């Protein structure tokens, strides 16, 4: 663009010169037409240059290609002057045509020699023109040229020499222009690289750059101190944004970044990971005590008041520290450790700095753990085991509760306490309840097919299934495929689901399932936070007394009073009461005396596989001493 605009005057002057030569050669009309052609392409080129200077980079690229194409076309009318002169029956004008062609060679090669693709796009048609001139030279006889003709040629030669000298001199300017263009491009690349690796607001590293820097620091850490990772999360930052504007929040974040970089020191790498979360990695700290002391200094610096519009804004900070050890070496392990320490600091109102110690923190679950658990569900490793429910009046097995067990191929049977917390953390409740319901319904068909009465078989249904339309729809669609078994199915829910944010939705879901013929049992009754008002509003068929009350029978008078009152509540509401966790004959006798209907617990049998449950149901009933009595 620079060279094109710089040489525009010279090109136009040369064009008018060649139009004059065309007149002298006796071809005025052709010369004028070529001159108009030149003027048109020059105007188009000037317009494109002006537009490109105003456009952003994405649009100017397309216009630059248009500019290039126009310049490739613009060389054609200039070359046309050479062809026009070669057609004249005069040796002088033939020579003038060659001189003009060579002038174009010099101009193009000297101006654009350092831009090879562009240079060849202009030189190729120029070289082709030379062959056209050679053909024209041989296609007709040349007449003797007059003195005037030779004067015209001489003038053309002088113009060619002057233009060549100027072109050679301008080559220095061309080199400077290219150097300037490269410098600008390099500066833009550096700026782009900086923006992709730094936070725009604070100027600190972003997460990507910090990860790279931390990995490099760990690789280079050879001193006794290793690397110490500090992870900081601001406390009470959101109210500043909400109360004083985002500009106030930006002012605080900038001040936090400056203070963090200052206290961390010149050897540290410091980053804003996103939002109000910051990180620093410091090499060569000699001990845990020094690391904690530096962390305390960082928190104090962050908590210093920040001036904004005659106000003093303050934020707190929760800081987690992790240091390289024999078992804590990688960047990912450091970040995970610092993250756990930071969350512990955040959870403890009296603590702002926590040092990670692997022995004191639970192992963090990973995506690989989630996949293992999910695969266990899909591969039917997690299956229902059944604990019998026994009538305290007849001793008959009147139902079963399906309890999840993980039949691990290497670890054996895993109790729910060891994997249900993982189900909760990974949000796999929905997958588990559908899987368990499918297994239970299949097992119920097996029991019925063997001519047995399966009574009521209950499964635990979590809040997430009850509180969402998708959860309800998926479970309902599954049960619809086993419509004939609905009357044998009970959903157990815990009473505290009714004070959840989706309590209304949960109650509508319970009503939906009860209307379809499924019983609902209120599990762990007495341990949740439901009020008696919820008992009035809720539609349910069964109350299950929590194990903690049953175990207190005969030991704690208060437990006996509570159980007796719970039984009265159940009787008053017209629902069946089931006592959980019955382990002794004394508990069984007292529950029977109180009028309890049904019980379950280890006294009658632990949760067992389907085959064992079927054998128990076929065997008969259980007496108060838990001995099997032949049905006959």
Buried (B, 14 or more C-beta within 10 A) or exposed (E): BBBBEBBBEBBBEBBEBBBBBBBBBEBEEBBEBBBEBBEBBBEBBEEBBEBBEEEEEEEBEEBBEBBBEBBBBBBBBBBBBBBBBBBBBBBBBBBBBBBBBBBBBBBBBBBBBBBEEBBEBBBEBBEEBBEBBEEBBEEEEEEEBEEEBBEBBEBBBEBBEEBBEBBEEBBEBBEEBBEEEEEEEEEEEEEEEEEEBBBEEBBBBBBEBBBBBBBEBBEEBEEEBBBBBBBBBBBEBEEBBEEBEEEBBBBBBBBBBBBBBEBBEEEBBBBBBEEBBBBBBBBBBEEEEBBBEBBEBBBEBBBEEBEBEEEEBEBBBBBBBBBBBEEBBEBEBBBBBBBBBBBBBBEEEEEBBBBBBEEEBEEEEEEEBBEEBBEBBEEEBBBBBBBBBBBBEEBBBBBBBBBBBBBBEEEEEBEBEEBBEBBEEBEBBBBBBBBBBBBBBEBBBEBBEEEBEBBBBBBBBBBBBBBBEEBBEBBBEBBEEBEEBBEBBBBBBBBBBBEEEBBEBBBBBBEEBBEEEBBBBBBBBBBBEBEEEBBEEBEBBBBBBBBBBBBBBEEEEEBBEBBBEBBEBBBEBEBBBBBBBBBBEEBBBBBBEBBBBBBBBEBBBEBBBBEBBBEBBEEBBBEEEBEBEEEE
